[in-house]
Amino acid sequence: MQKKYRLKSGRVFNYLHKRGSSVANKRLVLVYAPSKYPLKVGFIVSKKVGKATVRNKVRRRLREVFRALIPFIDQNTNYVVIARAECASSTFAEIANALLIAFNKADTLIQPIDETTRERLCLKQQYLRVDKRS
C-alpha cells in the first residue's frame, strides 16, 4: 500500500477510537470516522495474535486486501483495522471476506467490486452487495 494512505499519528488513532464508529466480526474490528482529508488507514495487530512473524503475516494480508479495495470504498473516511486472534489461523480469503463483511456493515462501499478484484481476493458472492441508500 502506498505511503499516502498510511495513518501514522497516534493522535488520530486515539481520535478514531474515541469518536469513530466500529463494526466487528470474529476475525477483525473496523473503526472508521469521516474526515475532511483523503483516505487514511492504520492497522493494529497485537501480541494476542501471535509472535512477530505471525503478526507481520497478518498485517501484510490486511494491507493487501485493503489496497485492493481502496477504489471501492469511501475516500473521505479514516479507518483503523484491528486484527483479532482468529486472524492468525485464517487464510487470505477468509481475511478478505471478513474485511468485506465489515465494510458492508459499516456501509462504506461506494461501488460494486469488479470481477477481477473479486477473483484475486477470493471474495464470496454473498458479501458483494452494495446497498447505498440515496
KAWOFEN-V856721 format. One record per residue. SS is DSSP state (@ for helix, = for strand, . for the rest). PSI is psi in whole degrees, -180 to 180 (999 if undefined). OMEGA is omega in whole degrees, 0 to 359 (* if undefined). Layout:
SS/PSI/OMEGA, SS/PSI/OMEGA
This chain:
./145/183, ./153/182, @/-31/184, @/-17/179, @/-4/185, =/138/175, ./115/188, ./-30/187, ./128/176, @/-31/178, @/-41/180, @/-38/175, @/-47/180, @/-41/178, @/-46/180, @/-40/179, @/-38/183, @/-43/188, @/-15/185, ./165/174, =/158/180, =/151/172, =/150/185, =/157/168, ./-171/187, ./-15/181, ./-29/184, =/168/175, =/135/177, =/118/177, =/133/184, =/153/177, =/143/177, =/152/181, ./152/176, ./-6/179, ./167/180, ./168/183, ./132/173, =/148/180, =/144/175, =/151/181, =/135/177, =/120/177, =/105/186, ./174/179, ./-13/175, ./-25/181, ./-37/180, ./-168/179, ./178/189, @/-42/182, @/-38/179, @/-45/179, @/-42/179, @/-38/178, @/-44/178, @/-43/180, @/-42/178, @/-42/179, @/-44/179, @/-43/178, @/-44/182, @/-43/179, @/-46/180, @/-41/179, @/-41/180, @/-26/182, @/-5/182, @/-43/181, @/-14/187, @/-2/182, =/165/181, ./125/186, ./-11/180, ./45/181, =/144/173, =/143/183, =/147/167, =/126/178, =/120/181, =/119/180, =/141/174, ./169/184, @/-28/180, @/-25/180, @/-28/184, @/-37/182, @/8/182, ./150/175, ./170/178, @/-44/181, @/-38/179, @/-40/177, @/-42/179, @/-45/179, @/-37/178, @/-42/179, @/-39/178, @/-40/177, @/-42/179, @/-42/177, @/-38/177, @/-42/178, @/-39/181, @/-12/181, ./45/180, ./1/174, =/131/183, ./-15/178, ./159/180, ./149/180, ./132/184, ./167/186, @/-42/183, @/-41/177, @/-41/180, @/-44/180, @/-40/182, @/-37/180, @/-2/181, ./45/182, ./142/178, ./143/184, @/-35/185, @/-18/181, @/4/188, ./6/181, ./141/173, ./109/182, ./68/180, ./122/179, ./133/182, ./999/*
